[in-house]
Amino acid sequence: MRIVLAMLVVLTAVPAHAAWEKMVGNGSITIYIDPMTMRINGGNRSVLALAAYNELLPNGARSMRGVIEYDCKGGRFRTLSFSHFAEPLAQGKLLSENDVPSEWSSVAPKTFAAEALAHVCEK
């Protein structure tokens, strides 16, 4: 039992020590990724991301951490899972979590999402 508990502590602590790299920002939100978590599956790439909000969200969140999947060839993305936190950098009280993948969203050229897609897909 102690081994299982120790493994859970290690696994949940890993994202807190992620090597966050700024991906994109627009004044109200900055998105960081942990390049060490990048997974490539054909033309798709998934990565652990952290969103830092400059203003409090309606649910009280200051940050979001989740796994985003990018379809590099199709020019679209979706969220595989996410958690909202009360404090910056995915700290503080866990406010909500969702592990149901979202629908794919197309990426329009010259947008915030297009910058994020280009950043992840060029790695």
N, C-alpha and C positions, 0 to 999 in steps of 0.2 A: 504494500500500500504506500509506503514512504517513497518508493522508487517512482510510482505513478504520479504521486503528488509533486515530487521534485521535477519530473518531466513536464508536467503541466505548468509549473512556475517558469521553467526555462522557456517553453514554447510561447507563453503569453508575454514574456518579457522581451523577446526578440524585437518586435516592432517598435518598442519604446527606445531601442538603441539603434534604430535604423540610420543609415547614412543618407539622410535626406538631401536631395539635389533639386534646386529650384528648376521647375519646368516652365511654367508660364505664370503671369500675373496681370491683372487689369485694374488695380486700384481698390477693388472691393473684395477680391479673392486672390490668393496666391496658391498655386498647386505645386507640390513637391512630389518627387518619386524616390523610391529606394531602388537604384539600378541593380543591386544585388538580388532583388526578388524577380527580375524580369524573366519571364518564361515565353519561349517561342514555340508555336505550334502551327506549322505551315506559314501562311500569310498573316496569322494573328499573333499578337503579343499581349500578355497580361502583366500587370505590375502593381505593386502596393503603392498607393498614393495617399497623400495627406493634403487636405484643403484647409487653409488658414483663412478665416473670415475676418474682415476688418470691422464688421458690424455684427451684432448678435442676431442670430436667425430667430424666426418666430417660435421655434421650439426651445430656445435658450442656448443653442449650441454655439460654440466659438471655433470648433474644428470638427473635421470629419476625416476618418481613415477608412480606406476601402480598397478593394481590388477592382481595377478597371481593365477591360479587355478592348483592344483596338484591332480592327480589321484593316490592315495596312493597304491591301489591294482594293478593298471595297469602299474605303473612305468613310468608315463608320465606327462607332464605339458603343459600349454598354457597361453598366456597373454590375459586377458579379456579386459583390457584398459590400456593406458599409456599416459604420458605427458613428454616431454623433456623440461628441463629448462637450461638457460644460466649460472646459478650459482650453486654451491654445495648445497646440502640438499633441492632440489626442490624450490630454491629461484630464484629471478631475472626474466628476461623476459621468458614468455612461448614461446617456439620455435615451438612445434608441439604437437598435441594430436591425439589419435586414440581410438575409442571405439568399433571397430570391433574385435571380438575375433579371435585370430590366430588359426591355425590348431594345433592339438595335436602334441607334439614332444616327442619321446621316450627318456628315460634317460639311457645312457650307464653306466655300473658299473665303480666305481672309477674315476668319473669325478666331475667337479664343480657342474653340475646339479644334480648329485646323492647325493652330500652333502646337497644341498638345499632341495631336496625331503625328505631325511631322517630327516632333521631338522624340517620341517613343519609337516611331518606325525607322528613324535613321540610326538607331543604336545597333 
